[in-house]
């Protein structure tokens, strides 16, 4: 059970308050939101892998049937290296706690996906009622771009099958051609990066475990960083100024430039586009990406370490 305790120590160190808070307060994620999203995902994956590995080893220590299946292909020296035969009295309680956590995580993810599917179904039904009827003789299937007759300026991407990009006539009247292109590029950036799946994952973890700082900060930062990443996609194609003006025109009625507004993120995005900071050097981006990718390997090293040592 020493391996289980090491894995849980990694969970405690990674999910503790200093690690997510330091990443939240860092200045570089604003310059590289895509890299920052990758770092957050690697940290969360490390915690989940540690918990899953601890659950498997704990179950192998408590239940002989599980142990026989897990270590069936391994030689006796490898099984003896983990010392699972003499499980302490608290091993069963720890295994039960980890099993409950895994079941709760699965339930939260399932609930989030079901709710998202229901929400998309209601939204699609509402769109079918609002969308103008096609002239007779045209096919009933609509393309990926749907224009709604509405004075309210808005544009959004609806994931699903088929995915659809919706723009209101209010947005078409308010935005110039280049500004509209920036808005559409922003929404397509969300779609290409599959930000909807990342948002569902972060929301499910934060809802299921609201007292764990890592998951709470992961949810907040994911909602912020996906917008910054999509803004960068639009600004690289259409320009920083055009993208900023498009955001202002599309959200001016919501108080985008008001500090007291609940949409304060919009003001941050506009200021970031009007005063763009230089990106990190390519070498630094590669180093941060590679370092983050190595972090989830730590649980695997802890789990397979005793077995590999016994074979040498």
C-alpha positions as CSV (number, residue, x, y, z in Angstrom):
1,X,0.0,0.0,0.0
2,X,3.0,2.3,0.0
3,X,2.4,2.9,-3.7
4,X,-1.2,4.0,-3.0
5,X,0.0,6.4,-0.4
6,X,2.5,7.9,-2.8
7,X,-0.2,8.3,-5.4
8,X,-2.5,10.0,-3.0
9,X,0.4,12.3,-1.9
10,X,0.7,13.4,-5.6
11,X,-3.0,14.1,-5.6
12,X,-2.7,16.2,-2.4
13,X,0.2,18.2,-3.8
14,X,-1.3,18.7,-7.2
15,X,-4.9,19.5,-6.1
16,X,-3.8,21.7,-3.1
17,X,-4.4,25.4,-3.2
18,X,-0.9,26.7,-4.0
19,X,-0.6,24.9,-7.3
20,X,-3.8,26.0,-9.0
21,X,-3.6,29.5,-7.4
22,X,-0.1,30.1,-8.7
23,X,-1.1,29.1,-12.2
24,X,-4.2,31.3,-12.0
25,X,-2.2,34.3,-10.9
26,X,0.5,33.8,-13.5
27,X,0.7,36.4,-16.3
28,X,1.8,34.1,-19.2
29,X,-1.5,32.2,-19.7
30,X,-3.0,35.4,-21.0
31,X,-0.3,35.5,-23.7
32,X,-0.6,31.7,-24.5
33,X,-4.1,30.5,-23.7
34,X,-3.8,27.3,-25.7
35,X,-0.6,26.3,-23.8
36,X,-2.3,27.2,-20.5
37,X,-5.3,25.0,-21.4
38,X,-3.0,22.2,-22.1
39,X,-1.2,22.7,-18.7
40,X,-4.5,22.7,-16.9
41,X,-5.6,19.5,-18.6
42,X,-2.4,17.7,-17.8
43,X,-2.7,18.7,-14.1
44,X,-6.3,17.3,-14.0
45,X,-5.3,14.2,-15.9
46,X,-2.5,13.6,-13.3
47,X,-5.0,13.8,-10.4
48,X,-7.5,11.5,-12.1
49,X,-4.8,9.0,-13.1
50,X,-3.4,8.9,-9.5
51,X,-6.9,8.2,-8.1
52,X,-7.6,5.5,-10.6
53,X,-4.3,3.8,-10.1
54,X,-4.7,3.9,-6.3
55,X,-8.2,2.5,-6.7
56,X,-6.9,-0.5,-8.7
57,X,-4.0,-1.2,-6.4
58,X,-6.3,-0.8,-3.3
59,X,-8.8,-3.2,-4.8
60,X,-6.0,-5.7,-5.6
61,X,-4.8,-5.5,-2.0
62,X,-8.3,-6.1,-0.5
63,X,-9.8,-8.6,-3.0
64,X,-7.8,-11.6,-4.1
65,X,-9.9,-11.9,-7.3
66,X,-8.9,-8.5,-8.4
67,X,-5.3,-9.2,-7.5
68,X,-5.3,-12.4,-9.6
69,X,-6.7,-10.5,-12.6
70,X,-4.4,-7.5,-12.3
71,X,-1.2,-9.4,-11.8
72,X,-2.1,-12.5,-13.8
73,X,0.6,-11.9,-16.5
74,X,3.2,-10.8,-14.1
75,X,5.9,-13.1,-12.6
76,X,5.7,-13.8,-8.8
77,X,8.6,-11.4,-8.1
78,X,6.6,-8.5,-9.5
79,X,3.5,-9.3,-7.3
80,X,5.7,-9.6,-4.2
81,X,7.3,-6.2,-4.9
82,X,4.0,-4.5,-4.3
83,X,3.4,-6.4,-1.0
84,X,-0.3,-6.5,-1.4
85,X,-0.9,-9.7,0.7
86,X,-0.5,-7.9,4.0
87,X,-3.0,-5.1,3.5
88,X,-3.5,-2.9,6.6
89,X,-6.9,-2.5,8.2
90,X,-7.5,0.9,6.6
91,X,-7.0,-0.4,3.1
92,X,-10.6,-1.5,2.7
93,X,-11.9,1.9,3.8
94,X,-9.5,3.8,1.5
95,X,-10.5,1.5,-1.4
96,X,-14.2,2.1,-0.7
97,X,-13.7,5.9,-0.6
98,X,-11.8,5.8,-3.9
99,X,-14.5,3.7,-5.5
100,X,-17.2,6.1,-4.3
101,X,-15.2,9.0,-5.8
102,X,-14.8,7.2,-9.1
103,X,-18.6,6.5,-9.2
104,X,-19.4,10.1,-8.3
105,X,-17.1,11.4,-11.0
106,X,-18.7,9.1,-13.6
107,X,-22.2,10.2,-12.5
108,X,-21.2,13.9,-12.7
109,X,-19.8,13.5,-16.2
110,X,-22.8,11.5,-17.3
111,X,-25.2,14.1,-15.9
112,X,-23.3,16.9,-17.6
113,X,-23.4,15.2,-21.0
114,X,-27.1,14.3,-20.6
115,X,-28.0,17.9,-19.6
116,X,-25.9,19.3,-22.5
117,X,-27.7,17.0,-25.0
118,X,-31.1,18.0,-23.6
119,X,-30.2,21.7,-23.8
120,X,-29.0,21.3,-27.4
121,X,-32.3,19.5,-28.2
122,X,-34.3,22.3,-26.8
123,X,-32.2,24.9,-28.6
124,X,-32.5,23.1,-31.9
125,X,-36.3,22.9,-31.5
126,X,-36.4,26.6,-30.7
127,X,-34.3,27.3,-33.8
128,X,-36.6,25.3,-36.0
129,X,-39.5,27.5,-34.8
130,X,-37.6,30.7,-35.4
131,X,-35.8,29.9,-38.6
132,X,-37.5,31.2,-41.8
133,X,-39.3,28.7,-44.0
134,X,-37.4,27.7,-47.1
135,X,-39.0,28.3,-50.5
136,X,-40.8,25.3,-52.1
137,X,-38.5,23.1,-54.1
138,X,-35.4,23.6,-52.0
139,X,-34.0,20.8,-49.9
140,X,-35.1,20.8,-46.2
141,X,-31.5,20.4,-44.9
142,X,-29.9,23.6,-43.8
143,X,-26.3,24.4,-44.2
144,X,-23.8,25.0,-41.4
145,X,-24.7,28.8,-41.3
146,X,-28.2,29.8,-40.2
147,X,-29.4,33.4,-40.2
148,X,-32.2,34.3,-37.8
149,X,-34.5,37.3,-38.2
150,X,-33.8,39.1,-34.9
151,X,-32.9,42.7,-34.0
152,X,-30.7,41.4,-31.1
153,X,-27.1,41.2,-32.3
154,X,-25.7,37.8,-31.6
155,X,-23.7,34.9,-33.1
156,X,-22.9,31.5,-31.6
157,X,-21.8,28.0,-32.5
158,X,-24.1,25.1,-31.6
159,X,-22.2,21.9,-31.3
160,X,-23.8,18.6,-32.1
161,X,-24.6,16.6,-35.2
162,X,-24.8,18.5,-37.4
163,X,-23.0,21.4,-35.9
164,X,-24.4,24.8,-36.8
165,X,-23.3,28.4,-36.8
166,X,-26.1,30.9,-36.0
167,X,-26.1,34.6,-36.7
168,X,-28.9,37.1,-36.2
169,X,-29.8,39.8,-38.7
170,X,-29.1,42.3,-35.9
171,X,-25.5,41.2,-36.0
172,X,-25.4,41.4,-39.8
173,X,-26.7,45.0,-39.7
174,X,-24.4,46.1,-36.9
175,X,-21.1,44.5,-38.1
176,X,-19.0,45.3,-41.1
177,X,-17.9,42.6,-43.4
178,X,-14.4,42.2,-41.8
179,X,-16.0,42.3,-38.3
180,X,-18.5,39.6,-39.2
181,X,-15.6,37.5,-40.5
182,X,-13.8,37.9,-37.2
183,X,-16.9,36.8,-35.2
184,X,-17.4,33.8,-37.4
185,X,-13.7,32.9,-37.2
186,X,-14.0,33.1,-33.4
187,X,-16.9,30.7,-33.3
188,X,-15.2,28.3,-35.7
189,X,-12.2,28.4,-33.5
190,X,-14.3,27.0,-30.7
191,X,-15.6,24.3,-33.0
192,X,-12.2,23.2,-34.3
193,X,-10.7,23.0,-30.8
194,X,-13.8,21.2,-29.5
195,X,-14.0,23.6,-26.6
196,X,-17.5,22.3,-25.7
197,X,-16.1,19.0,-24.5
198,X,-13.5,20.8,-22.4
199,X,-16.1,23.0,-20.9
200,X,-18.3,20.0,-20.0
201,X,-15.5,18.2,-18.3
202,X,-14.4,21.2,-16.2
203,X,-18.0,22.0,-15.2
204,X,-18.7,18.4,-14.2
205,X,-15.6,18.2,-12.0
206,X,-16.2,21.5,-10.4
207,X,-19.9,20.6,-9.7
208,X,-19.0,17.2,-8.3
209,X,-16.1,18.3,-6.2
210,X,-16.6,22.0,-5.4
211,X,-14.2,22.0,-2.4
212,X,-11.2,20.9,-4.4
213,X,-9.3,24.0,-5.5
214,X,-7.8,22.4,-8.6
215,X,-11.2,21.6,-10.1
216,X,-12.8,24.9,-9.2
217,X,-9.9,26.9,-10.8
218,X,-9.9,24.5,-13.7
219,X,-13.5,25.3,-14.5
220,X,-13.1,29.1,-14.1
221,X,-9.9,29.3,-16.1
222,X,-11.3,27.0,-18.9
223,X,-14.3,29.3,-19.5
224,X,-11.8,32.2,-19.6
225,X,-9.0,30.7,-21.7
226,X,-11.2,29.2,-24.4
227,X,-12.5,32.7,-25.2
228,X,-9.0,34.1,-25.3
229,X,-7.9,31.2,-27.5
230,X,-10.8,31.8,-29.9
231,X,-10.0,35.6,-29.9
232,X,-6.4,34.8,-30.9
233,X,-7.7,32.6,-33.8
234,X,-9.8,35.5,-35.0
235,X,-7.2,38.2,-34.6
236,X,-4.5,36.2,-36.5
237,X,-6.8,36.1,-39.5
238,X,-8.7,39.4,-39.2
239,X,-6.5,41.6,-37.1
240,X,-6.5,42.6,-33.4
241,X,-8.3,45.9,-34.0
242,X,-11.0,44.4,-36.2
243,X,-11.7,41.6,-33.7
244,X,-11.9,44.1,-30.8
245,X,-14.3,46.3,-32.7
246,X,-16.4,43.3,-33.5
247,X,-16.6,42.4,-29.8
248,X,-17.6,45.9,-28.9
249,X,-20.2,46.2,-31.5
250,X,-21.7,42.8,-30.7
251,X,-21.7,43.3,-26.9
252,X,-22.0,47.1,-26.5
253,X,-25.6,46.8,-25.2
254,X,-24.4,44.4,-22.5
255,X,-22.0,46.9,-20.9
256,X,-18.9,45.4,-22.3
257,X,-16.7,48.3,-21.2
258,X,-18.3,48.7,-17.7
259,X,-16.1,47.5,-14.8
260,X,-19.2,46.8,-12.8
261,X,-20.7,44.6,-15.5
262,X,-21.1,40.9,-14.9
263,X,-19.5,40.5,-18.4
264,X,-16.2,41.8,-17.1
265,X,-14.4,39.1,-19.2
266,X,-15.6,40.9,-22.3
267,X,-13.8,44.1,-21.2
268,X,-10.7,42.1,-20.5
269,X,-10.8,40.5,-23.9
270,X,-11.3,43.9,-25.6
271,X,-8.4,45.5,-23.7
272,X,-6.2,42.4,-24.5
273,X,-6.9,42.8,-28.2
274,X,-6.4,46.6,-28.3
275,X,-3.1,46.2,-26.5
276,X,-1.8,42.9,-27.6
277,X,1.2,41.5,-25.7
278,X,3.9,39.5,-27.5
279,X,3.6,35.8,-27.5
280,X,6.1,33.6,-25.7
281,X,9.1,32.5,-27.6
282,X,8.6,29.3,-29.5
283,X,11.2,27.5,-27.4
284,X,9.4,28.5,-24.2
285,X,6.1,27.3,-25.6
286,X,7.6,24.0,-26.6
287,X,9.2,23.6,-23.2
288,X,6.0,24.4,-21.3
289,X,4.0,22.0,-23.5
290,X,6.6,19.1,-23.1
291,X,6.9,19.7,-19.3
292,X,3.2,19.6,-18.9
293,X,2.9,16.4,-20.9
294,X,5.5,14.7,-18.7
295,X,3.4,15.4,-15.5
296,X,0.8,12.7,-16.2
297,X,3.6,10.2,-16.5
298,X,4.4,10.6,-12.8
299,X,1.5,8.3,-11.7
300,X,2.6,5.7,-14.2
301,X,6.2,5.9,-13.0
302,X,5.0,5.4,-9.4
303,X,2.8,2.5,-10.3
304,X,5.2,0.6,-12.5
305,X,8.3,1.5,-10.6
306,X,8.3,-1.5,-8.1
307,X,7.5,-4.0,-10.8
308,X,10.2,-2.7,-13.1
309,X,12.7,-2.7,-10.2
310,X,11.8,-6.4,-9.4
311,X,12.5,-7.4,-13.0
312,X,15.9,-5.8,-13.2
